[in-house]
Amino acid sequence: MRFIRKIITLLLVLMIGFWLGSSGLLNGTQVGKWMNTAVDFFPTQTEIQKLTSSLDTAPTIVEVPSNKYDDTKAEEDSKTIEKTTHTDVNYDSVEQKILTLLNELRQEKNLNTLSSNDALKTAADLRAKETEESFSHTRPDGRGPFTVFENETIDYSYKRVGENLGMATYFKSEEEMAELLFNGWVESQGHYENMVTPEYEEVGIGVHYDGVYLYATQIFGTPFF
């Protein structure tokens, strides 16, 4: 709103200035400091970038035929984190904790629990790695997320499939990080809806660590047969 007020003010200043200039009333005069202030109303490139960034962080839900997916970025710890190696994180521990929390949530809603599927797990592992390069449902090569099933090592025919993405600075134990990421999904409507969709029967959970950030992916599926 402040940006719009600035633009309106600037337009009024320019219109008045044009009228005064064309009328000849300003002959022999010079511009005062007020005009410099008016010119400052133009947004700088930094302000434009900040505005764009704020729009990019808004939660979104994208739908494709028979598929629904959303993304989120978990809240990060504000303190400086020392970079560690991938071997310092037990991926299995994080994945199993997320699966446990997921099925506990579904049981609370009187829904069927989800079994872990190897093909979905392979797809989730791949997508978790890709999110280090591009934290988005658009893959690094520009294609949609479910083109991951075109990989020759992934054999999964589905009626319905969905994806949740999450990331956070790694600063807690594996189980605590799993809870942090999971709670972020619970608090986001799109992710939550994916996790409590009754039609899903299986899930694959993938985790990737780049030395600072921990990335997690849930890929839900309903097999064709």
Buried (B, 14 or more C-beta within 10 A) or exposed (E): EEEEEBEEEBEEBEEEBEEEEEEEEEEEEEEEEEEEEBEEBEBEEEEEEEEEEEEEEEEEBBEEEEBBBBBBBBEBEEEEBEEEEEEEBEBEBBBBBBBEBBBEBBEEEEBEEBEBBEBBBBBBBBBBBBBBEEBEBBBEEEEBBBEBBEEEEBEBEBEBBBBBBBBBBBBBBBBEBBBBBBBBBBEBEBBBBBBBBEEBBBBBBBBBBBBEBBBBBBBBBBBEE
